[in-house]
Structures are given as structure tokens and as C-alpha cells.
Amino acid sequence: MSDKCRIFIDGGEGTTGLRILERFDKRDDVELLKIDSGLRKDADERRKFINSSDITFLCLPDAAAIEAVDLVDKDNDHTVIIDASTAHRTLPDWAYGLPELSGDYREKIKKSRRIAVPGCYASGFNMIAYPLIKSGIVGCDYPFYATALSGYSGAGKKAIALYEGEDKSTDLYAPREYALSQMHKHLKEMKAIPGLAHEPLFTPVVDDYYSGMIVSVPLYTRLFEKRVSVADIRDMYAAHYDGEAFIKVREFGYEKNEELNGFLSANAFSGRDDAEIIITGNEDRVLVSARFDNLGKGASGAAIQCMNIKLGVPEDTGLLIRS
């Protein structure tokens, strides 16, 4: 790649694309390739920009993302595609963009020219479930359940307009459960990445605030594969994510985390690109929670982190994380 990495954002008008642009604002190591707004849906013009880029970010619906990948010329051996859609996340020839899961995940991101950014809910769930499975604390057939609370920005531009509109309906002022048929589009990767035997039961909730997310997984210790204490669980996570800049593990419980004041706010990481894991509960019932920004570590921040890995620069370059 040249001294300045040539970047094209296909779908830069949405929340993910706009956050990526915001993070590039003060970087002098990238050159943004800007398509004429009137031609941003023109296939020939998009093909030209994609193939001229070193890295193309896809911030598109699934069908459009698949189409964009098909626009890469057959003899193009330089363009890296970083896709924020759902389309490619469980395909074996695509790297899954959550490098903290293991050294193999980070290495595949380094080597691949096709990288799929995890879904926001799936990011939190997989941060929790993957280490549990790999440590042998639970088996792949454990009956996982997850609940998640997100700001409305994750629902896209139409939802943002509803939540921020002057004629806002009464129901938008309260938390709203959705995906009630248990067919949420993130469930496929929530099963595949940790290697679960079955898809988890999942309850996502959208609420009346802009951004930030908490994903929580309750655990019954009586169903564990081996006898461990709740302190052991916390230590397992701390060891798994040791040295990671983007995922920090808190001390167990509330007594060592006085600033929590007995509550976990879902918007605590709004505007940031990192995440934290909190373990609470007791020796019978444990709650593991992940907090982050659905637009940060759950989308745009994760995409740029993957780009930084490809470029061989510090992973936090241009990103906002806790020191």
C-alpha cells in the first residue's frame, strides 16, 4: 500500500459510515476517495472507486454489500473489503472482525482481504460466550440466554427520524422489545462464532437514547461443565482479555466498583470505541455483561480497528478508548 491508504466508504450516508468519517477527521495517513452524491448508487461509478481503493468499507444493507463485493475486479489483488453488513460474517473465507477472541482471529484479519465486522449485539454476546466455551466452563450445548439494551441509533436513519421527530409517538419514550419471533439477524453469528450447538434465546430492547449498549448473559453454575467459583469466572475473563486495549474486565461485584452505584447504565460507553465486561451475581447465579457503544466497538470502531490491524499501525489509532 502507498504511504497514504486510499479509503472508499460505500454507503457513507448512514450512521456507521458517518462515524467512520468522523474518526478519520484527524488522521493524516488516509486519503478519502469521495464519490459524487448523485452517483453513489451507480454500479459503474462504485466499481471505479472500489477498485481504486486500498480499503473499501461497506456500510450497506446485505444485498447491496453482496453486490459491492461482486464489483471487485477479478484481477484486483490489492483492495481490502471491510463489510459492516450481516452478509459475510459466518463465511469461512471471511475474517471475523473481533480480534480479541483469539490470536487466530487477529492473524486472519491481518492476512485477509475480506473482513466482516461483527453485529453489535453479537459482539457483546461473543465477547462473553466465546471465552466460556473455550475455557471449558460450559459446554457447547449450554442453554444460553441473552438480553440486550441499545440506543436507537442502531436501528438506522428511519428509526432515528422517528425518535427525534416532533410528532414522536408515546411508545417511543419507553424501552421496546423486538425480534419477538427469535429470528434476529445476529443469531447466526451468535451461534457460529462460539461454536454453540443451538442458537441462544435472545431478547433485544431498543430505548429512547441515542447510542450505547449493554448485552447480558445470565448463567446457572449448576449447569457448568466443571466446578468454578464466581471469582474464577472473573479471573478467566481477565486472563482471556489480558493486554487487550479494547476490552477491559472489571473487578468482580459492586463493592469494588463503587462508581456503578448498584446500576449498569447502557449508555456509559456512548461515543467510545472500547468495551468492558462486568461479572456480578453469586455462587449460584452469575450475570456477565458487556458494555460498549453500538456505533463504536459494535460497528464503526470495530471496522477501523480491523483497518488498523491490516495497516500494521497501533490498533487504537484514531479511536477513542479508556486509558
Order of alpha helices (4+ residues) and beta strands (2+ residues): beta-alpha-beta-alpha-beta-alpha-beta-beta-alpha-beta-alpha-beta-alpha-beta-alpha-beta-beta-alpha-beta-beta-beta-alpha
